[in-house]
Amino acid sequence: MMPQYLDAAILAGEAVEHTELPMPAIAYGLIVMGILLLLMLITASFANLGNRHSATEEHIDPHKQHANNHDHGEAQRH
């Protein structure tokens, strides 16, 4: 004897009608590809943003609570 949930699944599978997609399946992929390309172009437009301004020396604050141990003595103290 099969469990009741298998009987219900088999009966439900026979009663299901398949519907057509509103557009061809390839269109969904093209839409997603277009959205991802648009997001890539938006991201790429910010790639050179940091080079617009000239570099300035880092000001080291002696009252800073946490010491910046990452400069390895490269920054000059004022």
PDB file of N, CA, C and O in Angstrom:
ATOM      1  N   MET A   1       0.845  -1.186   0.000  1.00  0.00           N
ATOM      2  CA  MET A   1       0.000   0.000   0.000  1.00  0.00           C
ATOM      3  C   MET A   1       0.887   1.245   0.000  1.00  0.00           C
ATOM      4  O   MET A   1       1.831   1.340   0.784  1.00  0.00           O
ATOM      5  N   MET A   2       0.579   2.203  -0.886  1.00  0.00           N
ATOM      6  CA  MET A   2       1.350   3.440  -0.958  1.00  0.00           C
ATOM      7  C   MET A   2       0.861   4.425   0.096  1.00  0.00           C
ATOM      8  O   MET A   2      -0.324   4.455   0.429  1.00  0.00           O
ATOM      9  N   PRO A   3       1.787   5.232   0.621  1.00  0.00           N
ATOM     10  CA  PRO A   3       1.353   6.257   1.579  1.00  0.00           C
ATOM     11  C   PRO A   3       0.386   7.239   0.921  1.00  0.00           C
ATOM     12  O   PRO A   3       0.378   7.407  -0.299  1.00  0.00           O
ATOM     13  N   GLN A   4      -0.416   7.872   1.748  1.00  0.00           N
ATOM     14  CA  GLN A   4      -1.445   8.766   1.222  1.00  0.00           C
ATOM     15  C   GLN A   4      -0.862   9.970   0.496  1.00  0.00           C
ATOM     16  O   GLN A   4      -1.447  10.443  -0.478  1.00  0.00           O
ATOM     17  N   TYR A   5       0.296  10.478   0.960  1.00  0.00           N
ATOM     18  CA  TYR A   5       0.849  11.662   0.301  1.00  0.00           C
ATOM     19  C   TYR A   5       1.325  11.337  -1.118  1.00  0.00           C
ATOM     20  O   TYR A   5       1.318  12.211  -1.984  1.00  0.00           O
ATOM     21  N   LEU A   6       1.739  10.083  -1.365  1.00  0.00           N
ATOM     22  CA  LEU A   6       2.108   9.705  -2.729  1.00  0.00           C
ATOM     23  C   LEU A   6       0.876   9.589  -3.617  1.00  0.00           C
ATOM     24  O   LEU A   6       0.910   9.987  -4.781  1.00  0.00           O
ATOM     25  N   ASP A   7      -0.215   9.046  -3.074  1.00  0.00           N
ATOM     26  CA  ASP A   7      -1.462   8.981  -3.830  1.00  0.00           C
ATOM     27  C   ASP A   7      -1.934  10.373  -4.217  1.00  0.00           C
ATOM     28  O   ASP A   7      -2.354  10.607  -5.351  1.00  0.00           O
ATOM     29  N   ALA A   8      -1.861  11.301  -3.257  1.00  0.00           N
ATOM     30  CA  ALA A   8      -2.308  12.667  -3.521  1.00  0.00           C
ATOM     31  C   ALA A   8      -1.413  13.331  -4.562  1.00  0.00           C
ATOM     32  O   ALA A   8      -1.905  14.069  -5.416  1.00  0.00           O
ATOM     33  N   ALA A   9      -0.098  13.077  -4.503  1.00  0.00           N
ATOM     34  CA  ALA A   9       0.819  13.677  -5.462  1.00  0.00           C
ATOM     35  C   ALA A   9       0.569  13.148  -6.864  1.00  0.00           C
ATOM     36  O   ALA A   9       0.631  13.899  -7.838  1.00  0.00           O
ATOM     37  N   ILE A  10       0.289  11.863  -6.965  1.00  0.00           N
ATOM     38  CA  ILE A  10       0.022  11.264  -8.283  1.00  0.00           C
ATOM     39  C   ILE A  10      -1.283  11.804  -8.852  1.00  0.00           C
ATOM     40  O   ILE A  10      -1.357  12.140 -10.034  1.00  0.00           O
ATOM     41  N   LEU A  11      -2.305  11.888  -8.020  1.00  0.00           N
ATOM     42  CA  LEU A  11      -3.594  12.407  -8.484  1.00  0.00           C
ATOM     43  C   LEU A  11      -3.501  13.884  -8.850  1.00  0.00           C
ATOM     44  O   LEU A  11      -4.113  14.328  -9.822  1.00  0.00           O
ATOM     45  N   ALA A  12      -2.735  14.643  -8.071  1.00  0.00           N
ATOM     46  CA  ALA A  12      -2.596  16.063  -8.364  1.00  0.00           C
ATOM     47  C   ALA A  12      -1.814  16.262  -9.654  1.00  0.00           C
ATOM     48  O   ALA A  12      -2.091  17.197 -10.405  1.00  0.00           O
ATOM     49  N   GLY A  13      -0.849  15.404  -9.919  1.00  0.00           N
ATOM     50  CA  GLY A  13      -0.074  15.505 -11.138  1.00  0.00           C
ATOM     51  C   GLY A  13      -0.899  15.262 -12.381  1.00  0.00           C
ATOM     52  O   GLY A  13      -0.619  15.831 -13.437  1.00  0.00           O
ATOM     53  N   GLU A  14      -1.904  14.432 -12.267  1.00  0.00           N
ATOM     54  CA  GLU A  14      -2.773  14.172 -13.409  1.00  0.00           C
ATOM     55  C   GLU A  14      -3.720  15.326 -13.667  1.00  0.00           C
ATOM     56  O   GLU A  14      -4.140  15.536 -14.805  1.00  0.00           O
ATOM     57  N   ALA A  15      -4.065  16.078 -12.633  1.00  0.00           N
ATOM     58  CA  ALA A  15      -5.049  17.142 -12.775  1.00  0.00           C
ATOM     59  C   ALA A  15      -4.411  18.470 -13.182  1.00  0.00           C
ATOM     60  O   ALA A  15      -5.139  19.410 -13.500  1.00  0.00           O
ATOM     61  N   VAL A  16      -3.094  18.583 -13.185  1.00  0.00           N
ATOM     62  CA  VAL A  16      -2.442  19.857 -13.472  1.00  0.00           C
ATOM     63  C   VAL A  16      -2.444  20.106 -14.971  1.00  0.00           C
ATOM     64  O   VAL A  16      -2.095  19.233 -15.765  1.00  0.00           O
ATOM     65  N   GLU A  17      -2.841  21.312 -15.339  1.00  0.00           N
ATOM     66  CA  GLU A  17      -2.791  21.711 -16.745  1.00  0.00           C
ATOM     67  C   GLU A  17      -1.573  22.591 -16.964  1.00  0.00           C
ATOM     68  O   GLU A  17      -1.265  23.446 -16.134  1.00  0.00           O
ATOM     69  N   HIS A  18      -0.901  22.392 -18.042  1.00  0.00           N
ATOM     70  CA  HIS A  18       0.270  23.202 -18.354  1.00  0.00           C
ATOM     71  C   HIS A  18      -0.176  24.441 -19.113  1.00  0.00           C
ATOM     72  O   HIS A  18      -0.996  24.377 -20.029  1.00  0.00           O
ATOM     73  N   THR A  19       0.392  25.575 -18.701  1.00  0.00           N
ATOM     74  CA  THR A  19       0.071  26.824 -19.387  1.00  0.00           C
ATOM     75  C   THR A  19       1.291  27.285 -20.166  1.00  0.00           C
ATOM     76  O   THR A  19       2.423  26.949 -19.817  1.00  0.00           O
ATOM     77  N   GLU A  20       1.064  28.039 -21.198  1.00  0.00           N
ATOM     78  CA  GLU A  20       2.136  28.575 -22.029  1.00  0.00           C
ATOM     79  C   GLU A  20       2.732  29.806 -21.356  1.00  0.00           C
ATOM     80  O   GLU A  20       2.041  30.534 -20.644  1.00  0.00           O
ATOM     81  N   LEU A  21       4.011  30.025 -21.588  1.00  0.00           N
ATOM     82  CA  LEU A  21       4.666  31.236 -21.090  1.00  0.00           C
ATOM     83  C   LEU A  21       4.172  32.431 -21.895  1.00  0.00           C
ATOM     84  O   LEU A  21       3.833  32.278 -23.069  1.00  0.00           O
ATOM     85  N   PRO A  22       4.122  33.623 -21.289  1.00  0.00           N
ATOM     86  CA  PRO A  22       3.637  34.792 -22.024  1.00  0.00           C
ATOM     87  C   PRO A  22       4.594  35.249 -23.131  1.00  0.00           C
ATOM     88  O   PRO A  22       4.194  36.009 -24.013  1.00  0.00           O
ATOM     89  N   MET A  23       5.840  34.799 -23.095  1.00  0.00           N
ATOM     90  CA  MET A  23       6.805  35.125 -24.153  1.00  0.00           C
ATOM     91  C   MET A  23       7.766  33.954 -24.282  1.00  0.00           C
ATOM     92  O   MET A  23       7.800  33.090 -23.406  1.00  0.00           O
ATOM     93  N   PRO A  24       8.537  33.908 -25.344  1.00  0.00           N
ATOM     94  CA  PRO A  24       9.462  32.781 -25.511  1.00  0.00           C
ATOM     95  C   PRO A  24      10.476  32.711 -24.371  1.00  0.00           C
ATOM     96  O   PRO A  24      10.821  33.730 -23.773  1.00  0.00           O
ATOM     97  N   ALA A  25      10.942  31.518 -24.081  1.00  0.00           N
ATOM     98  CA  ALA A  25      11.848  31.315 -22.951  1.00  0.00           C
ATOM     99  C   ALA A  25      13.159  32.078 -23.138  1.00  0.00           C
ATOM    100  O   ALA A  25      13.734  32.551 -22.158  1.00  0.00           O
ATOM    101  N   ILE A  26      13.635  32.206 -24.356  1.00  0.00           N
ATOM    102  CA  ILE A  26      14.888  32.924 -24.609  1.00  0.00           C
ATOM    103  C   ILE A  26      14.764  34.405 -24.249  1.00  0.00           C
ATOM    104  O   ILE A  26      15.763  35.044 -23.917  1.00  0.00           O
ATOM    105  N   ALA A  27      13.563  34.951 -24.309  1.00  0.00           N
ATOM    106  CA  ALA A  27      13.352  36.358 -23.981  1.00  0.00           C
ATOM    107  C   ALA A  27      13.649  36.638 -22.509  1.00  0.00           C
ATOM    108  O   ALA A  27      14.154  37.709 -22.173  1.00  0.00           O
ATOM    109  N   TYR A  28      13.340  35.687 -21.634  1.00  0.00           N
ATOM    110  CA  TYR A  28      13.647  35.872 -20.208  1.00  0.00           C
ATOM    111  C   TYR A  28      15.155  35.977 -19.999  1.00  0.00           C
ATOM    112  O   TYR A  28      15.619  36.819 -19.230  1.00  0.00           O
ATOM    113  N   GLY A  29      15.907  35.139 -20.672  1.00  0.00           N
ATOM    114  CA  GLY A  29      17.364  35.198 -20.573  1.00  0.00           C
ATOM    115  C   GLY A  29      17.921  36.496 -21.122  1.00  0.00           C
ATOM    116  O   GLY A  29      18.849  37.066 -20.548  1.00  0.00           O
ATOM    117  N   LEU A  30      17.361  36.972 -22.236  1.00  0.00           N
ATOM    118  CA  LEU A  30      17.837  38.232 -22.823  1.00  0.00           C
ATOM    119  C   LEU A  30      17.520  39.425 -21.920  1.00  0.00           C
ATOM    120  O   LEU A  30      18.319  40.356 -21.816  1.00  0.00           O
ATOM    121  N   ILE A  31      16.372  39.398 -21.279  1.00  0.00           N
ATOM    122  CA  ILE A  31      16.015  40.485 -20.355  1.00  0.00           C
ATOM    123  C   ILE A  31      16.971  40.503 -19.171  1.00  0.00           C
ATOM    124  O   ILE A  31      17.463  41.563 -18.784  1.00  0.00           O
ATOM    125  N   VAL A  32      17.238  39.332 -18.593  1.00  0.00           N
ATOM    126  CA  VAL A  32      18.158  39.250 -17.453  1.00  0.00           C
ATOM    127  C   VAL A  32      19.562  39.684 -17.882  1.00  0.00           C
ATOM    128  O   VAL A  32      20.242  40.398 -17.145  1.00  0.00           O
ATOM    129  N   MET A  33      20.000  39.254 -19.074  1.00  0.00           N
ATOM    130  CA  MET A  33      21.315  39.651 -19.577  1.00  0.00           C
ATOM    131  C   MET A  33      21.396  41.166 -19.757  1.00  0.00           C
ATOM    132  O   MET A  33      22.416  41.774 -19.435  1.00  0.00           O
ATOM    133  N   GLY A  34      20.341  41.768 -20.264  1.00  0.00           N
ATOM    134  CA  GLY A  34      20.321  43.217 -20.423  1.00  0.00           C
ATOM    135  C   GLY A  34      20.401  43.951 -19.095  1.00  0.00           C
ATOM    136  O   GLY A  34      21.114  44.946 -18.974  1.00  0.00           O
ATOM    137  N   ILE A  35      19.673  43.464 -18.101  1.00  0.00           N
ATOM    138  CA  ILE A  35      19.708  44.088 -16.774  1.00  0.00           C
ATOM    139  C   ILE A  35      21.099  43.978 -16.171  1.00  0.00           C
ATOM    140  O   ILE A  35      21.606  44.944 -15.601  1.00  0.00           O
ATOM    141  N   LEU A  36      21.723  42.808 -16.289  1.00  0.00           N
ATOM    142  CA  LEU A  36      23.070  42.623 -15.739  1.00  0.00           C
ATOM    143  C   LEU A  36      24.097  43.485 -16.472  1.00  0.00           C
ATOM    144  O   LEU A  36      25.012  44.019 -15.844  1.00  0.00           O
ATOM    145  N   LEU A  37      23.957  43.627 -17.792  1.00  0.00           N
ATOM    146  CA  LEU A  37      24.868  44.501 -18.542  1.00  0.00           C
ATOM    147  C   LEU A  37      24.696  45.964 -18.126  1.00  0.00           C
ATOM    148  O   LEU A  37      25.674  46.703 -18.014  1.00  0.00           O
ATOM    149  N   LEU A  38      23.463  46.368 -17.902  1.00  0.00           N
ATOM    150  CA  LEU A  38      23.216  47.737 -17.436  1.00  0.00           C
ATOM    151  C   LEU A  38      23.863  47.965 -16.074  1.00  0.00           C
ATOM    152  O   LEU A  38      24.488  49.003 -15.855  1.00  0.00           O
ATOM    153  N   LEU A  39      23.720  47.009 -15.156  1.00  0.00           N
ATOM    154  CA  LEU A  39      24.351  47.140 -13.841  1.00  0.00           C
ATOM    155  C   LEU A  39      25.875  47.149 -13.955  1.00  0.00           C
ATOM    156  O   LEU A  39      26.548  47.852 -13.201  1.00  0.00           O
ATOM    157  N   MET A  40      26.422  46.372 -14.895  1.00  0.00           N
ATOM    158  CA  MET A  40      27.866  46.361 -15.101  1.00  0.00           C
ATOM    159  C   MET A  40      28.358  47.717 -15.603  1.00  0.00           C
ATOM    160  O   MET A  40      29.399  48.202 -15.161  1.00  0.00           O
ATOM    161  N   LEU A  41      27.612  48.331 -16.528  1.00  0.00           N
ATOM    162  CA  LEU A  41      28.007  49.643 -17.045  1.00  0.00           C
ATOM    163  C   LEU A  41      27.923  50.713 -15.963  1.00  0.00           C
ATOM    164  O   LEU A  41      28.771  51.604 -15.906  1.00  0.00           O
ATOM    165  N   ILE A  42      26.923  50.637 -15.117  1.00  0.00           N
ATOM    166  CA  ILE A  42      26.817  51.591 -14.001  1.00  0.00           C
ATOM    167  C   ILE A  42      28.003  51.421 -13.060  1.00  0.00           C
ATOM    168  O   ILE A  42      28.579  52.410 -12.607  1.00  0.00           O
ATOM    169  N   THR A  43      28.372  50.183 -12.762  1.00  0.00           N
ATOM    170  CA  THR A  43      29.517  49.919 -11.887  1.00  0.00           C
ATOM    171  C   THR A  43      30.810  50.392 -12.532  1.00  0.00           C
ATOM    172  O   THR A  43      31.651  50.987 -11.857  1.00  0.00           O
ATOM    173  N   ALA A  44      30.985  50.143 -13.811  1.00  0.00           N
ATOM    174  CA  ALA A  44      32.212  50.541 -14.516  1.00  0.00           C
ATOM    175  C   ALA A  44      32.329  52.059 -14.600  1.00  0.00           C
ATOM    176  O   ALA A  44      33.443  52.576 -14.685  1.00  0.00           O
ATOM    177  N   SER A  45      31.225  52.782 -14.578  1.00  0.00           N
ATOM    178  CA  SER A  45      31.297  54.237 -14.656  1.00  0.00           C
ATOM    179  C   SER A  45      31.917  54.849 -13.398  1.00  0.00           C
ATOM    180  O   SER A  45      32.369  55.993 -13.431  1.00  0.00           O
ATOM    181  N   PHE A  46      31.945  54.108 -12.297  1.00  0.00           N
ATOM    182  CA  PHE A  46      32.552  54.587 -11.066  1.00  0.00           C
ATOM    183  C   PHE A  46      33.991  54.108 -10.893  1.00  0.00           C
ATOM    184  O   PHE A  46      34.591  54.367  -9.850  1.00  0.00           O
ATOM    185  N   ALA A  47      34.560  53.422 -11.877  1.00  0.00           N
ATOM    186  CA  ALA A  47      35.871  52.791 -11.732  1.00  0.00           C
ATOM    187  C   ALA A  47      36.997  53.809 -11.558  1.00  0.00           C
ATOM    188  O   ALA A  47      37.910  53.561 -10.770  1.00  0.00           O
ATOM    189  N   ASN A  48      36.972  54.921 -12.247  1.00  0.00           N
ATOM    190  CA  ASN A  48      38.071  55.883 -12.226  1.00  0.00           C
ATOM    191  C   ASN A  48      37.755  57.088 -11.340  1.00  0.00           C
ATOM    192  O   ASN A  48      38.417  58.120 -11.452  1.00  0.00           O
ATOM    193  N   LEU A  49      36.795  56.980 -10.494  1.00  0.00           N
ATOM    194  CA  LEU A  49      36.341  58.111  -9.682  1.00  0.00           C
ATOM    195  C   LEU A  49      37.403  58.574  -8.689  1.00  0.00           C
ATOM    196  O   LEU A  49      37.480  59.766  -8.389  1.00  0.00           O
ATOM    197  N   GLY A  50      38.211  57.672  -8.178  1.00  0.00           N
ATOM    198  CA  GLY A  50      39.216  58.030  -7.186  1.00  0.00           C
ATOM    199  C   GLY A  50      40.382  58.820  -7.753  1.00  0.00           C
ATOM    200  O   GLY A  50      41.125  59.437  -6.990  1.00  0.00           O
ATOM    201  N   ASN A  51      40.566  58.821  -9.058  1.00  0.00           N
ATOM    202  CA  ASN A  51      41.687  59.534  -9.676  1.00  0.00           C
ATOM    203  C   ASN A  51      41.341  60.958 -10.066  1.00  0.00           C
ATOM    204  O   ASN A  51      42.169  61.631 -10.679  1.00  0.00           O
ATOM    205  N   ARG A  52      40.181  61.436  -9.743  1.00  0.00           N
ATOM    206  CA  ARG A  52      39.783  62.794 -10.122  1.00  0.00           C
ATOM    207  C   ARG A  52      40.463  63.864  -9.263  1.00  0.00           C
ATOM    208  O   ARG A  52      40.645  64.995  -9.713  1.00  0.00           O
ATOM    209  N   HIS A  53      40.830  63.519  -8.053  1.00  0.00           N
ATOM    210  CA  HIS A  53      41.413  64.485  -7.132  1.00  0.00           C
ATOM    211  C   HIS A  53      42.860  64.116  -6.864  1.00  0.00           C
ATOM    212  O   HIS A  53      43.236  62.944  -6.879  1.00  0.00           O
ATOM    213  N   SER A  54      43.666  65.147  -6.617  1.00  0.00           N
ATOM    214  CA  SER A  54      45.070  64.871  -6.330  1.00  0.00           C
ATOM    215  C   SER A  54      45.216  64.271  -4.936  1.00  0.00           C
ATOM    216  O   SER A  54      44.427  64.551  -4.034  1.00  0.00           O
ATOM    217  N   ALA A  55      46.226  63.455  -4.785  1.00  0.00           N
ATOM    218  CA  ALA A  55      46.458  62.797  -3.501  1.00  0.00           C
ATOM    219  C   ALA A  55      47.023  63.799  -2.503  1.00  0.00           C
ATOM    220  O   ALA A  55      47.852  64.636  -2.861  1.00  0.00           O
ATOM    221  N   THR A  56      46.585  63.719  -1.276  1.00  0.00           N
ATOM    222  CA  THR A  56      47.106  64.566  -0.207  1.00  0.00           C
ATOM    223  C   THR A  56      47.705  63.675   0.867  1.00  0.00           C
ATOM    224  O   THR A  56      47.332  62.510   1.008  1.00  0.00           O
ATOM    225  N   GLU A  57      48.635  64.238   1.618  1.00  0.00           N
ATOM    226  CA  GLU A  57      49.258  63.468   2.678  1.00  0.00           C
ATOM    227  C   GLU A  57      48.259  63.232   3.801  1.00  0.00           C
ATOM    228  O   GLU A  57      47.388  64.060   4.068  1.00  0.00           O
ATOM    229  N   GLU A  58      48.404  62.107   4.437  1.00  0.00           N
ATOM    230  CA  GLU A  58      47.511  61.751   5.518  1.00  0.00           C
ATOM    231  C   GLU A  58      47.865  62.556   6.759  1.00  0.00           C
ATOM    232  O   GLU A  58      49.033  62.646   7.137  1.00  0.00           O
ATOM    233  N   HIS A  59      46.863  63.133   7.384  1.00  0.00           N
ATOM    234  CA  HIS A  59      47.070  63.854   8.641  1.00  0.00           C
ATOM    235  C   HIS A  59      46.916  62.858   9.783  1.00  0.00           C
ATOM    236  O   HIS A  59      45.875  62.216   9.926  1.00  0.00           O
ATOM    237  N   ILE A  60      47.940  62.741  10.575  1.00  0.00           N
ATOM    238  CA  ILE A  60      47.896  61.796  11.684  1.00  0.00           C
ATOM    239  C   ILE A  60      47.491  62.549  12.939  1.00  0.00           C
ATOM    240  O   ILE A  60      48.174  63.481  13.365  1.00  0.00           O
ATOM    241  N   ASP A  61      46.397  62.148  13.516  1.00  0.00           N
ATOM    242  CA  ASP A  61      45.860  62.774  14.707  1.00  0.00           C
ATOM    243  C   ASP A  61      46.454  62.074  15.934  1.00  0.00           C
ATOM    244  O   ASP A  61      46.214  60.885  16.140  1.00  0.00           O
ATOM    245  N   PRO A  62      47.238  62.811  16.760  1.00  0.00           N
ATOM    246  CA  PRO A  62      47.833  62.158  17.932  1.00  0.00           C
ATOM    247  C   PRO A  62      46.799  61.779  18.990  1.00  0.00           C
ATOM    248  O   PRO A  62      47.086  60.971  19.873  1.00  0.00           O
ATOM    249  N   HIS A  63      45.599  62.355  18.908  1.00  0.00           N
ATOM    250  CA  HIS A  63      44.559  62.070  19.894  1.00  0.00           C
ATOM    251  C   HIS A  63      43.623  60.951  19.439  1.00  0.00           C
ATOM    252  O   HIS A  63      42.608  60.675  20.080  1.00  0.00           O
ATOM    253  N   LYS A  64      43.966  60.335  18.362  1.00  0.00           N
ATOM    254  CA  LYS A  64      43.161  59.238  17.845  1.00  0.00           C
ATOM    255  C   LYS A  64      43.217  58.064  18.833  1.00  0.00           C
ATOM    256  O   LYS A  64      44.291  57.727  19.331  1.00  0.00           O
ATOM    257  N   GLN A  65      42.085  57.452  19.111  1.00  0.00           N
ATOM    258  CA  GLN A  65      42.050  56.392  20.111  1.00  0.00           C
ATOM    259  C   GLN A  65      42.760  55.133  19.631  1.00  0.00           C
ATOM    260  O   GLN A  65      43.462  54.484  20.406  1.00  0.00           O
ATOM    261  N   HIS A  66      42.586  54.789  18.377  1.00  0.00           N
ATOM    262  CA  HIS A  66      43.186  53.571  17.852  1.00  0.00           C
ATOM    263  C   HIS A  66      44.301  53.955  16.891  1.00  0.00           C
ATOM    264  O   HIS A  66      44.072  54.661  15.909  1.00  0.00           O
ATOM    265  N   ALA A  67      45.488  53.492  17.175  1.00  0.00           N
ATOM    266  CA  ALA A  67      46.626  53.818  16.327  1.00  0.00           C
ATOM    267  C   ALA A  67      46.493  53.127  14.982  1.00  0.00           C
ATOM    268  O   ALA A  67      46.023  51.993  14.888  1.00  0.00           O
ATOM    269  N   ASN A  68      46.921  53.841  13.935  1.00  0.00           N
ATOM    270  CA  ASN A  68      46.921  53.270  12.596  1.00  0.00           C
ATOM    271  C   ASN A  68      48.235  52.527  12.420  1.00  0.00           C
ATOM    272  O   ASN A  68      49.257  53.144  12.121  1.00  0.00           O
ATOM    273  N   ASN A  69      48.223  51.244  12.597  1.00  0.00           N
ATOM    274  CA  ASN A  69      49.436  50.450  12.489  1.00  0.00           C
ATOM    275  C   ASN A  69      49.690  49.973  11.068  1.00  0.00           C
ATOM    276  O   ASN A  69      50.594  49.170  10.839  1.00  0.00           O
ATOM    277  N   HIS A  70      48.908  50.453  10.117  1.00  0.00           N
ATOM    278  CA  HIS A  70      49.012  49.952   8.764  1.00  0.00           C
ATOM    279  C   HIS A  70      49.905  50.813   7.871  1.00  0.00           C
ATOM    280  O   HIS A  70      50.199  50.414   6.744  1.00  0.00           O
ATOM    281  N   ASP A  71      50.346  51.986   8.345  1.00  0.00           N
ATOM    282  CA  ASP A  71      51.159  52.837   7.470  1.00  0.00           C
ATOM    283  C   ASP A  71      52.636  52.467   7.508  1.00  0.00           C
ATOM    284  O   ASP A  71      53.392  52.923   6.650  1.00  0.00           O
ATOM    285  N   HIS A  72      53.072  51.668   8.456  1.00  0.00           N
ATOM    286  CA  HIS A  72      54.448  51.173   8.564  1.00  0.00           C
ATOM    287  C   HIS A  72      55.471  52.322   8.540  1.00  0.00           C
ATOM    288  O   HIS A  72      56.555  52.187   7.973  1.00  0.00           O
ATOM    289  N   GLY A  73      55.112  53.436   9.157  1.00  0.00           N
ATOM    290  CA  GLY A  73      56.028  54.560   9.241  1.00  0.00           C
ATOM    291  C   GLY A  73      56.133  55.383   7.986  1.00  0.00           C
ATOM    292  O   GLY A  73      57.027  56.223   7.884  1.00  0.00           O
ATOM    293  N   GLU A  74      55.237  55.174   7.005  1.00  0.00           N
ATOM    294  CA  GLU A  74      55.310  55.907   5.744  1.00  0.00           C
ATOM    295  C   GLU A  74      54.735  57.313   5.878  1.00  0.00           C
ATOM    296  O   GLU A  74      55.219  58.239   5.227  1.00  0.00           O
ATOM    297  N   ALA A  75      53.722  57.487   6.703  1.00  0.00           N
ATOM    298  CA  ALA A  75      53.111  58.799   6.863  1.00  0.00           C
ATOM    299  C   ALA A  75      53.975  59.665   7.793  1.00  0.00           C
ATOM    300  O   ALA A  75      54.556  59.177   8.763  1.00  0.00           O
ATOM    301  N   GLN A  76      54.041  60.953   7.469  1.00  0.00           N
ATOM    302  CA  GLN A  76      54.869  61.850   8.297  1.00  0.00           C
ATOM    303  C   GLN A  76      53.966  62.481   9.346  1.00  0.00           C
ATOM    304  O   GLN A  76      52.827  62.863   9.076  1.00  0.00           O
ATOM    305  N   ARG A  77      54.516  62.575  10.551  1.00  0.00           N
ATOM    306  CA  ARG A  77      53.754  63.220  11.634  1.00  0.00           C
ATOM    307  C   ARG A  77      53.974  64.716  11.562  1.00  0.00           C
ATOM    308  O   ARG A  77      55.079  65.169  11.265  1.00  0.00           O
ATOM    309  N   HIS A  78      52.924  65.492  11.833  1.00  0.00           N
ATOM    310  CA  HIS A  78      53.027  66.967  11.783  1.00  0.00           C
ATOM    311  C   HIS A  78      53.216  67.495  13.181  1.00  0.00           C
ATOM    312  O   HIS A  78      53.326  68.706  13.375  1.00  0.00           O
TER     313      HIS A  78
END
